[in-house]
Amino acid sequence: MRIILVGCGVVGRSFLSLLLKNKDYFVHSYGFNPRVVAIVDRDGAILHSRGLDLSRVLKVKEERRTVSADPEYGRPNLSALEVIRDVEADVLVEVTPTNVKTGEPAMSHIKEALKNKKHVVTTNKSIALALPALLELAAYNGVQLKFSGTVGAGMPVLDLARRLSGDRIISMRGVLNGTTNYILTAMEEKRMPFDEALKEAQKLGFAEADPSMDVDGIDTAVKLVILANSVMKRSVTLEDVSISGIRGVRLEDVMEASEKGFSIKLVGSVNKELVVKVNEVPKDDPLCVKGVLNAVTFSLEVAGDITISGKGAGGLETGSSIIRDLLEIRQAGLRA
Ligand SMILES: NC(=O)c1ccc[n+]([C@@H]2O[C@H](COP(=O)([O-])OP(=O)(O)OC[C@H]3O[C@@H](n4cnc5c(N)ncnc54)[C@H](OP(=O)(O)O)[C@@H]3O)[C@@H](O)[C@H]2O)c1
């Protein structure tokens, strides 16, 4: 399997280091020995048709800021679109930053790869803007679009949902954002008001300097759209979600709920409608996870409720989801 990697940030580098570290394990367990033939960042690319030396690439990226600074194989200013179009490869791994306003640059990269009959694995949540159309484009071109890292990172939520296919998923709800869950947990356990808990989350690296994507519920909504499309076969986009975040949650509300045996959580749910809002969740409900953990409960017609929980973010966790998706593409026999 020949891979083009577009994006060499936290997730891209974690993916490369997992390929390096577990090379023998992947060969031994799955006969999986992929060749990364191109890597692109903002400033250019590095190419090698026989497969790049990944430890060398990681060193160049760390020391010189861009992979294109490699004196032998570096190609400064070569764009991702040119690489996707012109480099012979089987799969594009797309891990550029999420942009839920325009979807770019990921949307153009993914479309270009699918049109060129390259499979795509992405952790980029921008796909929520046009998931039904992208899946159709992939099917039309006979290739696969895989995105298990977009929801739950290392926690295989989408994969679990697929395994439930013998039953009918009636509804689902989830705590899908670690940042807001950290803040709400700190409010309850440390009796901190919202602003103080947000500052603590920022100091610990759990929240961005501009936390609006998380605290205003947009990140949760994006993940809900991906779940609704891929698990419940709803053809929906971000515009179909009613969204409210956690900025208005008062410490008094959190403490009052806690005394009654509930925790306040930001919950995304897919029922008749798609809704993101704060809910009081009973403390003994499996959805009531603490800190940066995520959890999703699927309600099935026959089997009842099934919940999966775990770490919903992190470079290595998300990198492992990419490998999971690549293995599935390979098991399906490169061409879909
Ligand atoms: N981090 C997580 O825990 C996590 C979890 C789940 C999903 N995700 C998603 O995974 C994706 C990657 O996350 P990340 O944390 O790795 O982001 P990141 O650290 O910001 O890395 C983004 C990478 O994309 C590159 N890039 C940006 N624009 C580009 C362009 N036009 N062409 C080529 N490369 C470009 C950047 O290049 P430079 O290096 O030159 O700046 C950088 O290497 C995001 O969509 C994120 O939402 C992340």
The ligand as a MOL file (V3000), in Angstrom:
LIG
                    3D

  0  0  0     0  0            999 V3000
M  V30 BEGIN CTAB
M  V30 COUNTS 48 52 0 0 0
M  V30 BEGIN ATOM
M  V30 1 N -5.1250 16.2310 17.7810 0
M  V30 2 C -6.1280 15.4220 18.0920 0
M  V30 3 O -6.1840 14.8390 19.1970 0
M  V30 4 C -7.2280 15.1340 17.0970 0
M  V30 5 C -8.2200 14.1760 17.4020 0
M  V30 6 C -9.2160 13.8760 16.4410 0
M  V30 7 C -9.2130 14.5540 15.2340 0
M  V30 8 N -8.2490 15.5120 14.9770 0 CHG=1
M  V30 9 C -8.2720 16.1970 13.6810 0
M  V30 10 O -7.1250 15.7760 12.9360 0
M  V30 11 C -6.6540 16.8440 12.1070 0
M  V30 12 C -5.1780 17.1110 12.3910 0
M  V30 13 O -5.0480 17.5070 13.7480 0
M  V30 14 P -3.6240 17.9490 14.3460 0
M  V30 15 O -3.8360 18.0670 15.8020 0
M  V30 16 O -2.5600 17.0520 13.8070 0 CHG=-1
M  V30 17 O -3.4450 19.4090 13.6790 0
M  V30 18 P -2.0910 20.2540 13.5640 0
M  V30 19 O -1.1230 19.8200 14.6080 0
M  V30 20 O -2.5060 21.6780 13.4940 0
M  V30 21 O -1.4650 19.8230 12.1370 0
M  V30 22 C -2.0020 20.2180 10.9280 0
M  V30 23 C -1.0220 19.9360 9.8120 0
M  V30 24 O -1.6260 20.2960 8.5710 0
M  V30 25 C -0.6650 21.0040 7.7920 0
M  V30 26 N -1.3430 21.8660 6.8200 0
M  V30 27 C -2.1520 22.9160 7.0440 0
M  V30 28 N -2.6040 23.4200 5.8850 0
M  V30 29 C -2.0470 22.6750 4.9030 0
M  V30 30 C -2.1230 22.7040 3.4870 0
M  V30 31 N -2.8520 23.5980 2.8360 0
M  V30 32 N -1.4260 21.7610 2.8000 0
M  V30 33 C -0.6670 20.8490 3.4230 0
M  V30 34 N -0.5600 20.7650 4.7660 0
M  V30 35 C -1.2470 21.6800 5.4990 0
M  V30 36 C 0.1730 21.7830 8.8090 0
M  V30 37 O 1.3960 22.1440 8.2180 0
M  V30 38 P 2.6070 22.8380 9.0530 0
M  V30 39 O 3.1980 21.7350 9.9050 0
M  V30 40 O 3.5400 23.3020 8.0090 0
M  V30 41 O 1.9690 23.9310 9.8470 0
M  V30 42 C 0.2990 20.7220 9.9070 0
M  V30 43 O 1.3770 19.8700 9.6170 0
M  V30 44 C -7.5560 18.0540 12.4070 0
M  V30 45 O -8.5360 18.1400 11.4020 0
M  V30 46 C -8.1660 17.7230 13.7680 0
M  V30 47 O -9.4510 18.2960 13.9370 0
M  V30 48 C -7.2580 15.7940 15.8700 0
M  V30 END ATOM
M  V30 BEGIN BOND
M  V30 1 1 1 2
M  V30 2 2 2 3
M  V30 3 1 2 4
M  V30 4 1 4 5
M  V30 5 2 4 48
M  V30 6 2 5 6
M  V30 7 1 6 7
M  V30 8 2 7 8
M  V30 9 1 8 9
M  V30 10 1 8 48
M  V30 11 1 9 10
M  V30 12 1 9 46
M  V30 13 1 10 11
M  V30 14 1 11 12
M  V30 15 1 11 44
M  V30 16 1 12 13
M  V30 17 1 13 14
M  V30 18 2 14 15
M  V30 19 1 14 16
M  V30 20 1 14 17
M  V30 21 1 17 18
M  V30 22 2 18 19
M  V30 23 1 18 20
M  V30 24 1 18 21
M  V30 25 1 21 22
M  V30 26 1 22 23
M  V30 27 1 23 24
M  V30 28 1 23 42
M  V30 29 1 24 25
M  V30 30 1 25 26
M  V30 31 1 25 36
M  V30 32 1 26 27
M  V30 33 1 26 35
M  V30 34 2 27 28
M  V30 35 1 28 29
M  V30 36 1 29 30
M  V30 37 2 29 35
M  V30 38 1 30 31
M  V30 39 2 30 32
M  V30 40 1 32 33
M  V30 41 2 33 34
M  V30 42 1 34 35
M  V30 43 1 36 37
M  V30 44 1 36 42
M  V30 45 1 37 38
M  V30 46 2 38 39
M  V30 47 1 38 40
M  V30 48 1 38 41
M  V30 49 1 42 43
M  V30 50 1 44 45
M  V30 51 1 44 46
M  V30 52 1 46 47
M  V30 END BOND
M  V30 END CTAB
M  END
